[in-house]
Amino acid sequence: MQTTLDADTTPAPPHIAKHPLHWRNRDYGHHWRNRDEEFDASKFGMWLFLTTEVLLFAGIFCGYAVFRMLYPEAWSNGSHYLDWKFGAANTVVLLISSFTCAMAVRCAQLNQQKWLKINLVITLVCAALFVFIKLKFEYMVKLGDGKAPGTFFSYEYAQNAHEQLWWSLYYVGTGIHALHVVIGASLLGYVLFRSWKYQAYGPTEYTMVENSALYWHLVDLVWIFLFPLLYLIH
Amino acid sequence: MGTHSENIAQLGWDPEDPHGITHHDDHPHGHPVVAWQIQLGVLLALLFFTFLTVLFYNAESWVENAFDVHLPWWVNVIGAMSIATVKAVLVCMFFMQLRYDKAINTFAMLFCLVCVGLFLGFSMIDLENRDRVVEWKKAEATLGGTGKSLDAPAIDPEFDARISPRINTQGMSIVDFRREEALAAMEAEGKTEADFWAKHYHHHAEHRHPADTNNYYEQLGYDHHVELSTANRTVHRSGLTPGLFSAVDPRELHDDHAADGHGDDAHDDGH
């Protein structure tokens, strides 16, 4: 299998070759024996953080399961209010962005600076598209109908007394997920800025790319479960 | 017996310096770079599974409507969730590179998922078994929560005194309250209840609204009745503590002439 040691040896452009943030000029922490150890420890830390994120969303999934069991009619009605086409469109958008994000990591590993930036830009465009679809075609339309959470609920044609509970769970679940989309996009935007300005990431220095990508894949992972739970299970 | 350095090579580590304090391994071994063809294949597989789960959802709804059959609820749930699980495994293994990574990362995630399983599992066991109180525990068992649901009539003056600071629904569920509010607003404009329902059926003509008690559905000429999927309706409700999620006053349960008529089961009729 190809490794990061097979990377392209193209020299850095002269104007940033001496910059301390260029990936060739980055040293690892003095308390590590080598770069690999520092990288592995950092990545393991990221995975531990991701487990806490999974537990956060597990709370929402558990709430979904409990309320669906208690109020099946409200949950069935709630699911029918959502259009699977928007959910499926957002799933495709996130899957593509996950792919380009994985490719961005690969490009950093192989010192393909131009494609690293292109992949990151595509990922960010997908993130913006996701949030746009969510706000424009879902949140704004639903809120306009009065399908709002808790006491803000004012939809006059609701059929079951517990439908406002469905909307509470819908906005909490998708809202926290959308917040993660924004945070993930910010991290990747930071990576894009640093690689555009300093070529900060390369075969021996790409921890930030890798960990931001892991976060982005988690966002994708959560949506993979939110989509069927909210749109398809009825 | 070889030399010291030969022994080290044989052992793979130096017993006199087990943590490698003096022996600096300055040469990293590099990380695996996953081929782009593999990643692209994974993306296509994920898109295929997305298509599959949407197809399954539509096929299931179509079968129920076309043949007027009642598929059990787990067909819908197991179908959607198993496809989601396959997609999640693909993302974890290839995009997140767990397949090529140190095993401890996979272990951390699996341990977390076991915890999630316990979390979900015990919640479900709790809900399922709330009414199974052994004989000698019955005396000290009390209803959980407030012992009433949102749409229940007032049974606890202390609780009902604490209404929401934002809105007073006058004892109604917020759903009924908002409908009454909208109806009153329409009547203030000089319109009738028929106008209220006409506005709804104009967009949602597929079935009669359960609150449409005067049957404006038929009066307004919407008689092409199409059943919505009832996949969810078979979830059994027997396991719940009586009174906890129904509108029945728990104190009446102990009387011989127990209250009925406005329990949660009333929702199952009607549509």
Interface residues (C-beta under 8 A of the other chain):
Chain A: M1 Q2 T3 T4 L5 D6 R33 N34 R35 D36 F39 D40 K43 F44 W47 L48 L50 T51 V54 L55 A58 F61 C62 A65 V66 R68 M69 L70 P72 E73 W75 S76 H80 W84 A88 T91 V92 L95 I96 S98 F99 C101 A102 M103 R106 Q109 L110 G146 T151 F153 S154 Y155 E156 Y157 A158 Q159 N160 A161 H162 E163 Q164 L165 P203 T204 L214 H217 D220 L221 I224 F225 F227 P228 L229 Y231 L232 I233 H234
Chain B: G20 H24 D25 D26 H27 P28 H29 G30 H31 P32 V33 V34 A35 W36 Q39 L40 V42 L43 L46 L47 T50 T53 V54 F56 Y57 N58 S61 W73 N76 V77 A80 M81 I83 A84 K87 A88 V91 C92 F94 F95 M96 Q97 Y100 D101 K102 I104 N105 A108 M109 F111 C112 L113 C115 V116 F119 L120 S123 M124 L127 S149 L150 D151 S164 R166 I167 S173 I174 V175 D176 R178 R179 E181 A182 L183 F196 H200 H204 H209 P210 A211 L228 S229 T230 A231 N232 R233 V235 L240 F245 H267 D268
